[in-house]
Amino acid sequence: MPRPALRIALFALAALSISGLVGCSNERPLHTVKADGEWAFEHGDYDKAKNDFSEYVRRRPEAVEVRYQLAKAHLSSNEPKHAIEQLNIALDVEPLNDSFLDSQAEAMFKAGDRDALSTLLARNAAERGRVSDYLRQGVYSARMGNADEAQQAFQTAAKLDNGRSVTPQRALADFYGSVGDRKMQLKHLRMAYSIDPNNETTNKEIRRMGEVPGPSFALTPENN
């Protein structure tokens, strides 16, 4: 049995044993537990959200989406290490889930695990080679002050995307804006505009920079 499946199976057996001892007469239905946790999270009651989501995964350890919600509640409570524990289990089951990966990166960043985060992001990008992996590497490299790594990651994301979507071009534009390179910032805004001239966020940024969106502003995307 693969390791992730074995881990989930052991959790499930433990949960069944506990539920058999305690009985279910006094337990809320699972859909109620989940709904209560979501309501608490949406209203900022993170302690209750954690309690509800923890109860849910105790009873349904294979429910990785609820583990993800529990991790987000831990993050909102400034408990990144607890979030990492839940996300590691969730990612054993769904290793390509971008929402899980984004939260894991944020939790590691908040926990101060910068070296481990850099290694993880680089490995994910090299092994999986997805646009989203390189974008995530670029974002956190920039946040950690590694400008060269961030630039390279964003450029690789744009190359892999091959002009199909706005996001890599906007990531490059925002990066160059953060380092004060107006020329390159405008270049990638022009490319983003070329891909989707109706994107309101891009048009707003173009106008903020004193430029006018229109056919003459567009520039065919390149990979740098």
Summary of the structure (lengths in Angstrom):
residues: 224
radius of gyration: 21.6
end to end distance: 44.8
largest distance: 71.9
contacts: 693
relative contact order: 0.06
helix: 76%
strand: 0%
